[in-house]
Amino acid sequence: MTTITDVTVHDVRFPTAASGDGSDAINRGDYSATYVELSTDDGPTGAGFTFTNGRGNEITCAAVDALAHHVRGRTMQEITAEPVAFWRSLVADVQLRWLGPEKGVIHMAAGALVNAVWDLRAKLAGRPMWRYLAEMPTDELVANVDFGHITDALTPDEAAAILDKGRDGLADRLAVLERDGFPSYTTSVGWLGYPDDKVRALTREAYAAGWRAMKMKVGGPPADDLRRARIIRSEIGPDALLMMDANQVWDVDEAITNMTALAEVDPYWIEEPTHADDILGHARIARAVTELTGGRCRVATGEVAANKVIFKQLLQAEAIGVMQIDACRVAGVNEVLAEILLAAKFGVPICPHAGGVGLCEYVQHLAIFDYLRVGTSLDGRMVEYVDHLHEHFVDPVRTRDGRYLLPTAPGYSATMHPESIATFRFPDGPTWR
């Protein structure tokens, strides 16, 4: 019987702001992680984290400490026997829930703990997370999903039917991934803080390395956005995909006006065109860009969608054509499972948000599981790739010709090197002294 004996949280920050890495229309930060380690009495260490943008990471660390008593001393057998009850003990703490509910710092901290538990589950099973989930019996997968507040869109029976159907052809789909890898796109070419010559050079490098889908940041002066988009399009040609990300900076009418001009360069999607919580605004923009582009462009969002209920509404309102789950913003794997199943019910492809600290490592597992067991198609599916900070992880992502290769190590690929933690720990690590 494996017991979680202790919970340790580290404030780890990387100085990315100075180089402009990660810069967009609203964010300029030092990529950071609230990194959690779960010690056990007779097994491996579970690792999990939530991603933040620098200042404020200490608040998320404090939230993990405030929730840790729900995890410390629990046995893995107890957790897996009643996984929803365990999940609710974190997200519905009778006092801390008031600080959400189910959103923001408390929810992200809960996710760091939940993800660490899942890392431990997969390590104890001796399988990478994607395989652990894909091979899990349907009834066990359904038992890990909290259907509270989403049964008007997805019932447990509907989820079970999706997962049962997903067993058909699973071996054939796995063979495709083993041969080809999982489709991806890169965001590394188009950060808003990069000068034009760097954008052009990085685009050429990415194209030469096999990337045929690239994303740029927009939301600066409209003329600058169009100029930079023309640069990228000129380098990648008419057939490669060009995505755009406004990081919530536009009002609804402003988004429609700006996309009217940017339609010239044939964008594949516009990401986060307005406030993350504006369901009806996204729906209106979605209708407008569909009309502007004859259906060639769609709205994508989800990286800061607070919980499964927001995703439910985005899908019900037909506000998105691409669903961007995030492994850290919501409360861990249990909630992501609900979101993946919702997307399948509504027929919307999932393209996970990644980048940051360790998000690529996390979401590769979720996208692979979605393809193998839920969505069962690669049509319109890609995982974001950003070439930053992978060297700090014991089991970093691997890519070839613009595609993710299957992770093979047991766990959720979340374990960081002890040396990286020590070097970049805030405020006492040598990087910050």
PEQUI-V729153 format. One line per field, one symbol per residue. ss: DSSP state (A for helix, B for strand, O for the rest). psi: psi as a letter, one per 20 degrees, with the letter a starting at -180 (. if undefined). A space follows every 50 residues. Layout:
BEGIN
ss=???
psi=???
END
This chain:
BEGIN
ss=OOBBBBBBBBBBBOOOAAAOOOOOOOOOOOOBBBBBBBBBOOOOOBBBBB BBOOOOAAAAAAAAAAAAAAOOOOBAAAAAAOAAAAAAAAAOOOOAAAAO OOOAAAAAAAAAAAAAAAAAAAAAAOOBAAAAAAOOOAAAAAAOOOOOOO OOOOOAAAAAAAAAAOOOOAAAAAAAAAAAOBBBBBBBBBOOOOOAAAAA AAAAAAAAOOOOBBBBBOOOOAAAAAAAAAAAAAAAOOOOBBBBBOOOOO OAAAAAAAAAAAAAAOOOBBBOOOOOOOAAAAAAAAAAAAAAAOOOOBBB BOOOOOOAAAAAAAAAOOOOOBBOOOOOOOOAAAAAAAAAAAAAAAOOBB OOOOOOOOAAAAAAAAAAAAAAAAOOOOOOOOBBBOOOOAAABOOOOOBB OOBBOOOOOOBOOOOBOAAAAAAABOOOOOOOO
psi=oppohqppppopqpmihhijpjpaiiporoprpopppoqrhkarppprrq pakdpihhghghhghhihiigpiqqhhgghhmhhggghhgikpighhhie qlrbggghgghggghhghggghghikqqgghgghjpqghgghiipojpjj iihprhggghgghghihpjghghhhghhghrpqrqqiihkqhiprghhgg ghggggghijpjpqqqprjaphhgggghhhgghhhirihqpoqqoiljhq rghgggghhggihhjmqhqppliaphinghghgggghghgghjkjhqrpp rihjphrhhggghgghjliqippnqpihhrlahghhgggghggghikpqp nqpabbojhggfihggggggghifhjqiojpqpqppmpjhiiqhmrqpqp lkqpqpqiqqajkipqphhgghhjppjiqhhi.
END
